[in-house]
């Protein structure tokens, strides 16, 4: 066999192998399933805060913006249009990028911001003059609950007496601050404290503030227990923490009595 024929046979075999390999590759790639194209999740518009906003703030269009949320991550009570929030007042603080929901807004009847938006329906806000001692050296802050204690004089002799007159009173504001300081433990001594009271409680506080000296007793937020007291005067105060008095021991005297019966005598001791 000549060299030319041998070369032609080799070329023909190479072509056949290439064709067979091409067919096999084509069949394999045809059987592979194409990966499904990821579907774009459905999104909905949600109004969020552009800046940190404190409670009592009256909302404007510049304070909020619309962001896209997935349908399953949309907060309950969220708004989709800025126009529905303009003029509404916050009754809770809202952080930047946080959704503004209905639970964080005061009633639609509240048209102005400030303290009036923070008062619970049926209650009143009343301010009382204070000092550093009354405010626990600045540790009484907005949102705290306090007991109000008054010290005054009563009776014809102007006897001093101290009594708890209000319990679990909410502090709405200290001075002009409606929210606690951002830093934990930061104090703020002020001269005026605004409390949330019922009409009856406000009358009691007004009398106590004009007739005596007020003090605040800060209490735990979770402490709902009511404590009834009769008040304390000077004798009760001085009697506090005294050691128990020992009762005097009376020694009994024994008496001997002689009993005479006829000619017999006997003695009995009592």
ChimeraX attribute file (.defattr): number of C-alpha atoms within 10 A of each C-alpha:
attribute: neighborCount
match mode: 1-to-1
recipient: residues
	/A:1	5
	/A:2	6
	/A:3	7
	/A:4	8
	/A:5	10
	/A:6	10
	/A:7	10
	/A:8	11
	/A:9	11
	/A:10	11
	/A:11	12
	/A:12	11
	/A:13	11
	/A:14	12
	/A:15	12
	/A:16	12
	/A:17	12
	/A:18	12
	/A:19	12
	/A:20	12
	/A:21	12
	/A:22	12
	/A:23	11
	/A:24	12
	/A:25	11
	/A:26	11
	/A:27	11
	/A:28	10
	/A:29	10
	/A:30	10
	/A:31	8
	/A:32	8
	/A:33	7
	/A:34	8
	/A:35	6
	/A:36	6
	/A:37	6
	/A:38	6
	/A:39	6
	/A:40	6
	/A:41	10
	/A:42	10
	/A:43	14
	/A:44	15
	/A:45	17
	/A:46	23
	/A:47	23
	/A:48	24
	/A:49	20
	/A:50	18
	/A:51	15
	/A:52	12
	/A:53	17
	/A:54	16
	/A:55	21
	/A:56	23
	/A:57	21
	/A:58	23
	/A:59	20
	/A:60	14
	/A:61	13
	/A:62	11
	/A:63	16
	/A:64	21
	/A:65	18
	/A:66	18
	/A:67	15
	/A:68	14
	/A:69	16
	/A:70	12
	/A:71	12
	/A:72	10
	/A:73	9
	/A:74	16
	/A:75	14
	/A:76	11
	/A:77	13
	/A:78	17
	/A:79	20
	/A:80	18
	/A:81	13
	/A:82	18
	/A:83	10
	/A:84	11
	/A:85	21
	/A:86	15
	/A:87	17
	/A:88	21
	/A:89	26
	/A:90	27
	/A:91	23
	/A:92	18
	/A:93	15
	/A:94	21
	/A:95	15
	/A:96	13
	/A:97	16
	/A:98	16
	/A:99	24
	/A:100	25
	/A:101	18
	/A:102	15
	/A:103	13
	/A:104	17
	/A:105	22
	/A:106	22
	/A:107	15
	/A:108	10
	/A:109	9
	/A:110	16
	/A:111	13
	/A:112	15
	/A:113	19
	/A:114	17
	/A:115	18
	/A:116	13
	/A:117	22
	/A:118	21
	/A:119	17
	/A:120	13
	/A:121	9
	/A:122	8
	/A:123	14
	/A:124	17
	/A:125	21
	/A:126	19
	/A:127	18
	/A:128	14
	/A:129	13
	/A:130	20
	/A:131	16
	/A:132	14
	/A:133	12
	/A:134	22
	/A:135	24
	/A:136	17
	/A:137	13
	/A:138	17
	/A:139	17
	/A:140	25
	/A:141	27
	/A:142	20
	/A:143	17
	/A:144	19
	/A:145	24
	/A:146	22
	/A:147	16
	/A:148	20
	/A:149	21
	/A:150	21
	/A:151	20
	/A:152	18
	/A:153	14
	/A:154	12
	/A:155	7
	/A:156	6
	/A:157	7
	/A:158	9
	/A:159	11
	/A:160	14
	/A:161	17
	/A:162	19
	/A:163	18
	/A:164	20
	/A:165	17
	/A:166	17
	/A:167	20
	/A:168	21
	/A:169	20
	/A:170	19
	/A:171	22
	/A:172	25
	/A:173	24
	/A:174	25
	/A:175	18
	/A:176	13
	/A:177	16
	/A:178	20
	/A:179	17
	/A:180	19
	/A:181	13
	/A:182	7
	/A:183	7
	/A:184	7
	/A:185	10
	/A:186	11
	/A:187	16
	/A:188	19
	/A:189	19
	/A:190	20
	/A:191	14
	/A:192	16
	/A:193	24
	/A:194	22
	/A:195	25
	/A:196	22
	/A:197	23
	/A:198	17
	/A:199	14
	/A:200	10
	/A:201	17
	/A:202	19
	/A:203	13
	/A:204	14
	/A:205	23
	/A:206	13
	/A:207	11
	/A:208	19
	/A:209	18
	/A:210	11
	/A:211	14
	/A:212	16
	/A:213	14
	/A:214	24
	/A:215	20
	/A:216	21
	/A:217	16
	/A:218	18
	/A:219	15
	/A:220	10
	/A:221	12
	/A:222	7
	/A:223	9
	/A:224	10
	/A:225	8
	/A:226	8
	/A:227	7
	/A:228	10
	/A:229	9
	/A:230	8
	/A:231	15
	/A:232	15
	/A:233	17
	/A:234	11
	/A:235	8
	/A:236	10
	/A:237	12
	/A:238	10
	/A:239	9
	/A:240	8
	/A:241	7
	/A:242	7
	/A:243	7
	/A:244	6
	/A:245	6
	/A:246	6
	/A:247	6
	/A:248	6
	/A:249	6
	/A:250	6
	/A:251	6
	/A:252	7
	/A:253	6
	/A:254	8
	/A:255	9
	/A:256	9
	/A:257	11
	/A:258	11
	/A:259	11
	/A:260	10
	/A:261	8
	/A:262	6
	/A:263	5
	/A:264	7
	/A:265	9
	/A:266	9
	/A:267	9
	/A:268	9
	/A:269	8
	/A:270	8
